[in-house]
Amino acid sequence: MNINKYFLPYQLRWLDDKSRIKIWEKSRRIGATYIQSYEDVRDCAAKTIPAVWFSSADETAAREYILYAAQWAKVLNIAFKDLGEIVIDSDKDIKAFSIQFANGTRINALSSNPTQFRSKGGKVVLDEYAFHKDQDAMWKAARPAITWGFPLRILSTYNGKGNKYFKFVEDVKKKILKWSLHTTSIELAVEEGLADKIMGRVLTKEERQAWLDEEHANVGDEDTWQQEYMCNPVDETTAFLSYDLIHSCEQEVFVTDTDTGIHKGKKWTITTLTKPGYSIDTLEGELYLGYDVGRRKDLSVLWLDRKVGNVLETLRVITMEKTPFKKQEEILYRHLGLPNMRRACLDATGLGMQLAENAQDQFGSSRVEAITFTPSVKSELMHTLLERMEDSTVTIPADKDVRGDFHSFRKITTTAGNVRFDVEKNNTDGHGDRGIAKALSIHAAGNGSGEIHVTSRARRQSSNMMRGYD
């Protein structure tokens, strides 16, 4: 059997991974259960396991899995008997959909009741584990089933962060758990042929993107897209900027350009997002700029805005990864020298100090303001960003990395009652750097110059209360 005919590259990687324990963070409907059923039938046919104990979050998924397994047995010409729904434990009224092979091995599809795994032994498959009603109890019941060296498979999309599945994935990423991790977002699946398979023909790169864009648009809300398709767990209770708020400020997808080079044996990459139809050399209107010097992954971000009425419209976002200092200065100076550049705010904390000082020497302190980050300064920057987004007076690109950076901010209150901002690790290459760069540009466009003066939130609340009574 030519398995390449049936499966896509990400499915084959899962199949080829012979690790005892594998966990898959995945998009919905990419054929994960499909390939898992094939692996299970193959293992039963080889009699490397006595039985497979499969559990999903609902009965419909269990039935679908058994249908897949029966299909693969027929394709592989393996003798089996469909037992239908059978009683596993009459005392506890435990039932399963089962098929039994001629060699005595059996595949059992159970519901999500943890008691069903008690006193069982063999291969365990926990499908859509993040959606099981009691993950802790399920784990305590299912894990002992593999004690004698049998395999364990965990497959799921995300369902927030306060659950065992999320902790498992995080612990694998931190090397606390020595399990094999596979990650397949809808974007990766489409890149490797999912949309082609659905459409029944080979698609162009543009057609694949159009398919993704249509799926994204039809999902309905950003939380669903991020969790169910992009492998990004969402916890809006701690997010400073919600996905709904971010999405409300987004504009059409920007034109992307990438430049690369080598400096001292290390590759650098510059990615530029530019608003379609705009050239910075022929721009009219007041321009403002924010520049954040990233201290993680050597990432720096330049954010260029234009003031249109009371709206700060994003024109360009330049992300520089591991880019030589001289090259960064060259790019920054080109933008600072634009005739309509009114003011720029540069991160002068740590590594950014020299860059900001040199820029002030070159263009003057009236055009270039150096910002040293302190907790209070960052708080003021972030609250101003929040206010402008809530008032719909800023725009940002509809770009997944920009979106991920903006959503990564978390507002944390310390035990001493102080408020600080942290940035959650996300699937972008940044660490909130794009959001900070936009906040700096907003400050550059504000009134006055010099130090940021921290003000009370009550000022804005009072203003909102009196709105319309002026």
N, C-alpha and C positions, 0 to 999 in steps of 0.2 A: 504493500500500500504506500502510495506517495503522499505522505502527510502534508507536504507543502501545498498540495492541492486544496486541503481543507482549512489550514490554519495560517494566520498572519504572523509576522516576525515576533511580536510581543507575546503571542500565545506559545510559540515554539520555544521562546526563552524560558517561559514558565515550565513547559513540559521537559525541557532538557536539564533543568535544575534538579539534581538528585538529592538535595539537602533533606535531612530528616524533618525539619520544621521550616515551612515557608509561609510568609505572610504577604498579602497582595493589597496595596492601597490602590484603588482603581476607580475608573469612571463607571457609570451605569451602562449597561447594554453594549459591552464590548466583546462579549463572548467568553467571559472568564469561567462561568459555570460550564459552558460548552466544552472548553479544553479540559477542565477538571474532571468532567465525566469520562472523557477519553482516557485520561491518566488512570482513573480508578478501574475502568474496565481492563485496561492493559495490565495493571498490577494483579487484578484477580485472575486473569488468564494465565499469568506467569506463576500464580500461586505463591507470590512473595508475602502475601498477607492472608489471614483467614477470612476477613470481612472488612467492608467499608461501612462506617457509621457516619452518615451525612445528615447535617441539621441546618435548616434555613429558618428564616424568621416567620414564614407562613407556609401553609399547606400547598398553595399554588406553586411556589418555588420548588417544593419537594417533588411534586408531581412532574414538573417540567424536567427536573434533573433525572428522574427515573426514565422518562421518555428518551432523553439524550443517551443515557446509558444503554438502553435497549437498542437504540439506533446504532450505536458503535459496535455492539455485540454482533449485529447483523452484518455491518460493513466488514468487520474483521472475521466474519464467518465462525463465530464462537458459539457453541451450543449453550443455550440458557433456557430457563423457564421463568415466565413472568408470574410471580406469585400473587400479584395484586396487593391489596391491603391485608396484612396479616397481623395476628396478635403476637407481640414479642413477650409481654409479661401480663398474664391474665389477672394476677392479683392486683396489679397497679393499673390495669386497663391501658397498657402501652401498646400502640399499634404503629406499623410502618409500612410504606410501599417498598416492596422487595423484588429483586430478581436473583435467581440462583443459577450458578454455572455448573456445567457437568462435572467439574473437578471438585465440587463441594463448597467453593467460596461463594459469598453472597454480598450484594450491595443493598443496604437498608437506608431509606430516606425517612428521617424522623421529623417531628415538629420541634419547636424550640423549648420543649419541656426538659429541664436539666435532669430530672429523675430517669429519663430514658437512657442515659449513658451509664447508669449504675450497673456494675457487674459485667460490663461489656469490655471486649478486648479486640484490637485491630486498628486499622487506619481510621483517623478521625478527620472529617472535613466540616469546618464551621463556616457556612456561607452567610454573607451579609451579617457578620457577627456584631457590628455596631448597632444593629436594630433588634437584637435579641432582648427580650424583656428583662432578663436578669443575667447579665453577662458574668458576674462573679460566680453565681451558683452554677451556671453552665460550664465555666472553666473548671471549677472544683470537681464537677462530675465527669467532664470529658477528658481532662489531662491524664488521669491515671490509666485510661484505656490504652495509651501508647507506651506504657511502662516497659514492655518487653521489646522495645526497639522499633515499634511500628511508626509510620509517618504521621505528621499532623499538618493540615493545611487550613489557613485562615484567610478568607477572602471577604472584602467589604468596601463599600463606599463609606464616607464619613457621616457621622450623626452628632455633630458638635464635638466638644472636647472633654466633657465630664464623664467619660466612660472608659472601660478597660481596653477597648480596641485602640483608642487614641493613645493611651499610655503604652500599650505594646509597641506601636509603631515608633513612638518617640524613644522608647528604650532601645529599640533595634538601631535607630539612627545614632544614638549616643553610645553604641557598642556595649550597652549594659546586658542586653540579650544577644546571644550569638546566633540569631536566626537569619535566614535569607530573606531579604526584602525586595519586592518588585513594585514599581510605581508606574502606572499607566493612566495618564490623563486622556481626555477625549482628543486633545490636540495631537498627542503622540500616536494614538490609535488611528486617527485619520491620516497622519503623515505616513503611517506604515500600511495603509490600504483599506481601512474600515469603510470609508465612504465609497470607495471603488467597488467593494464587495456588495454594499447595500444597493448601489446604483446599477450594478451588473456590467460595468465597463471601466476602462482605465481613465481616470480623471486627470486633468491638468492641475498644476499647483493652484491656479486661480479658481478652478472649479471646486477644489477641496476647501479652499478658504471660504468660498461663497456658501458651501454646504455648512461649514462650521458657523458662519455668521448667521445663517438662517436658523440653525438649531439654538444658538445663543439668544437670538431675538425672540424665539417662540417659547423659551423656558418660562418667562414671566417675571422672575425676580433674580437678583444677583446672588443671593445666598444659595439658592438652589443650584445655580450654575457652578458656583465655586465648590460646593460640597459634593454634589452628585456627579459632576463632570470633570472638575479641574483638580481633584484630590487636595483641596484646601479646606480644612475644618474651620467652621465659622463659629465664633463665640461673640455675638454682638453685645452681650452684657458688659464686656470689658473693652470693646472697641471705642476709641475716641471719635473716629470718623466711620460711620456706618456705610455699608455698601450702597444702600439706597441714596444716602447723601452724596457719596462719591459719584454714583451713576448720574445723578441729577445735574452734575457740573460737567459731564463729559461731552466732548464734541466728536465729530466723525474721525475715523482712523487716520492718523497722520502718515505722511510719506516717510519711509524709513530708509536710512542710508548707513552703511557700515564701512569703517576704514580700519585696517589693521597694520601692524608693523612689529618689528623686533627691536628691543632695546636691552643691551647687556644680556643677551641670551634669553630674554623673557618676552613673550608675546603681549602686546597691548592692543586694546580694542576700543574704538570710539563709535558709538551708535547715536545717530541724530534723528530725532523726530521733528519734522517740519510741517506746519499747517499747509495743506494743498493750495497751490496758487500764489504762495508768498515767497518773495526774495528779500532777504534782509538788506540788500544793497539799494533797494528802491522803496523802502518802507516810508510811509507817512505816519504822523502821530507820535505821541510821547512813548518812549521805550524805557522799560525798567528790567533790572536783572538781579537774580539771586544766584549765589555760587556756594555750594556746600562741598567741603573737602571731606570725603569719607575716610573713616579710620578702620573700616572692615572691608576686606577684599580689595583694598586700594581703589576705591570707587569715588570719583568726583562727578558732580552734576552741575551743569549750567542751565538755568531756566530763564528764558527771555519772554517778557510780556509786553503787550501794547495796551495803552489805556484808550478805551472806546467809551466815551461817556463816563459812567461810574463802574464799568466792567473792565477787569484786567484779563485780556484775552491772550491765551498762550499761543505763541508763534513758533517757538522752538525749544526742544529739550535735548541737551547733549549729555550723554552718559559716557564717562571716560574711565575705563578699567585698566589699572596698571600702566597708565599713560605717563611718559616722562614729564618731569616738571616743566621743562622748556617747551614741550608741545602744549601743555595745559596753558601756559602763559600766552603762547601764540594765539590760541583759540580765544582765550579770555580777552586779550587786548584787541583783537579784531572786533569783538562785540562792544567793548567799552569805547572804542573809537568811532562808533557809528554817530553820524551827525545828530540824530534825534535821541540819543541816549541821555536820559535825564539823571538817573541815579542808579547805583548798583550797591547791593549789600553783600559783602563777602564774609564767609566764615573765617575768622582769624584765631580760631582755637587750635592750639598745638601746631600741627603740620601746616595749617592755613595761615599762620602768622606772617611768614615771609612773603607768601603770595599776595596777601592783602597789603602789606607794607610797600612792596614793589609797585603794586597797582596804584596806590595812592601817590607815590613819588612820580609816576608816569602821567596820571590823569587828574591828580588833585583830590583832596579830601572832600570837596564839595560834590564831586561826582562819585567817589568811591568811599563807602562807609565800612569800616572794619567792625565786625560783630564778634565779641567773645562770649561763648555760650556759658551761662550759669543756669542752675535750675529755674530761677525766676525769669531770666531772659527767655529760655526755651518755652516756659509756660506761657509767657505773653505772646510769643510768636505763634504758638500752636492755637491759643484761644482766638487770636485774630484770624488765623486761617479758618478755624471753625466758623466764626461769625460771618466771614465773607462767603463761605460756601453755603451757609444757611440762608444768606441774603441773595444768593444766586448772582453774585457780582464778580465771580471768577470762572474761568473755564480751564479744563485740563484735557489732555488727550485721552481718547478711549483706547487705552493700551493696558494690557494685562500687568506689565511690570510697574507702571505708574499706579495702577489700581491697587496692586499688592502692597506697594510702599505706603500709600496713603492709609490703607486699612490696617497696617501693622502697628500703628501707634496705640499705646495703652496708657491710660491715666491711672496711676497707682497712688494710694494714700498710705504713707508710712505709719508705723506704730506711734510716732511722735506727732502725727497729725499733719505732716507736711505732704504736699502734693508734688509728685515727680512724674516724668514721662519716661516710659520704657518703650523699646521697639521689639515687637515679637518677631522671631525668626519666621520668614516666609519663603515661598518658592521663587521669589525673584532674586536677582543677583545683588540687590541693594539691601540696605539696613535702614530704611526710612529716608534715605538720602534725597530722593526725588521730592518727597513731601517737605523736607526741610528747605530745599532750594526754592520751592514755590513760596513757602512762608517768608523767606528772605526777600524774594521779589515783591511780595505784598508789602513788606515793611519799607522797602525802597520807594514804593509808590505812595506811602503815607505822608502825612504832613510833617514838616520839620526834619531834623537830622540829629545825629549824635547818639547818645546812649538811649537804649530802650527804657522807658519809664514804666514800671509795673503798676497797673491800676486795678481797682477792685472790679469784680464782675458785676457789682451792684449798679455801676454806671450804665452798663448796657441794659440791665433789667429795668431800670428807671426810664431809660430812653424808650424801650419797647412799650412800657405802660402808658407813656404820654404820646405815643405815635398817633397822629390824626387829630390832636388837640392843639397843635401849634397855631 
